[in-house]
Amino acid sequence: MLFDIIGDIHGCFQEFVELTKKLGYKWDEGFPVHPQKRKLVFVGDLTDRGPESIKMMEMVYTLVIEKNSAFYVPGNHCDKLYRFFLGRNVQIKHGLETTVAEYNNLSEKEKTKVRSHFMKLFEQAPLYLELDDGKLVVAHAGIRQDYIGKTGNKVKTFVLYGDITGETNPDGTPVRRDWAKHYKGDAWIVYGHTPVEKPRQINKTWNIDTGCVFGGMLTALRYPEMETVSVPSTMPKVPEKFRQFD
């Protein structure tokens, strides 16, 4: 199979359209279709902060659930939105407020449809994907080698939030260890979650969250070619949101 794995979109629908066109997808039917039957893979965090979260999650629902032409794994923002739709007491901040504002502007009928679609997408999604006979693993914030093939709370926390220390940064985000630096596995791990200025390849890992919603780029990794393709963001640059590695 041929895959195009896309980093964190966060409601940047316009950039998603531009990126898929650059990757060779046609939009004649109102959604992206590749002439060589390549499949899109989403690393999660479809919503929050950007301008068109509802449109983005509806598009992914169409591709994954209705057309069976793409794969999706959830991110931490997806997990929080799901809990919001369940009626749990989640804090409407760190980007969720933008998605909730869009949602609250919908009619009751549209709200019911959007909520139902997203919950189905989320509930049917695997925590992480093992593709190409296990040679490729797609996980929102990454995954440790010894966690591959496992589930459970520790694995879920790692996949959604990364290798967190329990401490927090000044902006309220969790402090994360650089797990990729120590990865020694044979499978390629493709992930997002931590915004970087350009795609980061270390050991057999790729971080393709290039901070589109913070004014960076939206990036895809073509597999098995292992080539990255990016389009620039239309959002204002927020330099402090990008992680610098030694």
Beta strands, then each sheet from edge to edge (+ up, - down):
strand 1: 3-6
strand 2: 39-42
strand 3: 70-72
strand 4: 129-131
strand 5: 136-138
strand 6: 164-168
strand 7: 174-176
strand 8: 188-191
strand 9: 200-202
strand 10: 205-207
strand 11: 217-223
strand 12: 227-232
sheet 1: 3+ 2+ 1+ 11- 12+
sheet 2: 4+ 5- 8- 10- 9+
sheet 3: 6+ 7-
end
